[in-house]
């Protein structure tokens, strides 16, 4: 399997390439294509990064080459990690509309090039924010089931880690998903949480204890209040200690935000989740993960079918995603996820309309239209335990 990384010299792109090689996700006979932009600073840096990777990993590295034009991108799996990024200046708000304006042209350029020059079988993993806009733009040109955003899987790994941390166990023992938007409109699906080794009654009592008796009605307000409290704390160490005292779902959203506010990046975790998805496609078997995908009625929220991009649990296969594993949800999860879908649509629809996505059809990569419960299958990946 060949992989191309658009934005290979960026913070996340470098980590994706490095982890692909270090985790030996690609055999030495595969090809890793580093994609930069001709005329930009990445043009020279991409050649230099290729030389550095070969120096470091020559014994285990796949074949590595460079592409500097959208039309030169050729691979089985294409990672989109280029474009403008979230700011790290303390107190700087996340302006998703500005990110959308900055990155839409890049999404469209590569989507058009792949539609014209690609094989028609590539799978695209969108990393660049807004992930949902990238998915919509790529899906409208390439087909819905060949495009997935990694944000929901990254958030899912974070959610599982926070639960595991609270319980004092390893992340491998925790199941469960984050849905919705990759950002403040993420929705923890507590109903999907499973803890290996606990029977149903024990699981219910443990989850209730983890939730501190809360439901999700106030979750957006909790996130906003938490951020305000963290901004007021000038000492970074004390701010991170403060997050540790909060419930797992609130930590899932606020800890990465605080990491950005601290001036650091979340490149390592983002790359890990991305390589998980690439590995899942490479393994050639069905596996359950979460991701942002373009829906055309496969899921229902607030009593109506969803048409648009949303993070949901899905079945991955080598040729893309198929079934959506989102059955009937508890009222608080249903309401918050419907809100997330509306807020995502407000970002996406100025660039890609619902009609464009809906016209792509509602069946999976194998012709099936699936909507089952999130606990109907058990999904694991190599990255789920880290």
Secondary structure, 3 states (H helix, E strand, C coil): CCEEEECCCCHHHHHHHHHHHHCCCCCCCCEEEEECCCCCCHHHHHHHHHHHHHHHHCCCCCEEEEECCHHHCCCCEEEECCCCCCCCCCCCCCCHHHHHHHHHHHHHHHHHHHHHHCCCCCEEEECCCCHHHHHHHHHHHHCHHHEEECHHHHHHHHHHHHHHHHHCCCHHHEEEEEEECCCCCEEEEEEEEEECCCCHHHHHHHHHHHHCCCCCCCHHHHHHHHHHHHHHCCCHHHHHHHHHCCCHHHHHHHHHHHHHHCCCCCHHHHHHHHHHHHHHHHHCCCEEEEEEEEEEEEEEECCEEEEEEEEEEEEEECCEEEEECCCCCCHHHHHHHHHHHHHHHHHHCCCCCHHHHHCCCCCCCCCCCCECCCCCCCCCCHHHHC
